[in-house]
Amino acid sequence: MVLVGGGIDNCKYSYLWDGSCSGWVLLHINSDKPEEAPRYLIFNVETRRSLLIRDDKVCAEVKQAMLNGGVRIVTSINES
């Protein structure tokens, strides 16, 4: 797991959605519960590592930027 400090501009994370670093997806961790709002984990299917952003606000902004950027959403870490 990669830990990142909080409060940093989303441009620092643009590699997650701009294609410059391959393998990054959003893992839909509660896809079996359609009545709940979707919850996502930032995950790399090539390295099998997740990215934890400690600042909740920054994390939410990065995930939204990934969604806006068209990053693939998977429901299993075995999807590649």
Protein Blocks (a to p, Z undefined) as FASTA:
>chain_A
ZZddehiafklmmmmmnopaghiacddfklmlmkbccddddddfklopacddfblklmmm
mmmmmmmnopacdfbfkbZZ
